[in-house]
Structure formats: structure tokens, C-alpha cells
Amino acid sequence: MAATLTTTAFVPQVWLVLRTRHTKDISLSMYAIFTCGVAMWLVYGILLVSWPMIIANVITVCLAGTVLLMKLHFG
């Protein structure tokens, strides 16, 4: 349940940025640090062969990474 909530928490932000292309108020450093941290959790999940951890973190890296890339692209 925790993985579901923390993963889906990024969906509204991704949706808003995709719709508006507005990223001025989003912290680049926060998304860069967070995405790196989630990627590390993903590696840890892979090492443990923990499918719930792997799935949740793959989705979260994709969502947070999308916002990070859009922040870099749109400024």
C-alpha cells in the first residue's frame, strides 16, 4: 500500500506538467536528488530480487524522471 501511494503521488504532477508545460515553480535540485535516490532503491530492489520494490521504483523513476526531463527541457 505504501509503494502504491508514494508511486501514484507523482501522477498529478506529471499530468499537470504535460498539460501546461510549466515547470518554473518546480525545484530542479529536488527532482534530480529524488530521482537519483529512487534509482538507488531500484538497484537495491534488483539486488534483493524484490519484485514489489522493483516494480514500484521503476514506475516512480519513470514518473519523477519525466518531470525532471521536462524541467530541464522547459526550464
C-alpha positions, 0 to 999 in steps of 0.5 A: 500500500505504501509503494502504491501511494508514494508511486501514484503521488507523482501522477498529478504532477506529471499530468499537470506538467504535460498539460501546461508545460510549466515547470518554473515553480518546480525545484530542479535540485529536488527532482534530480536528488529524488530521482537519483535516490529512487534509482538507488532503491531500484538497484537495491530492489534488483539486488534483493530480487524484490519484485514489489520494490522493483516494480514500484521504483521503476514506475516512480523513476519513470514518473519523477524522471519525466518531470525532471526531463521536462524541467530541464527541457522547459526550464 
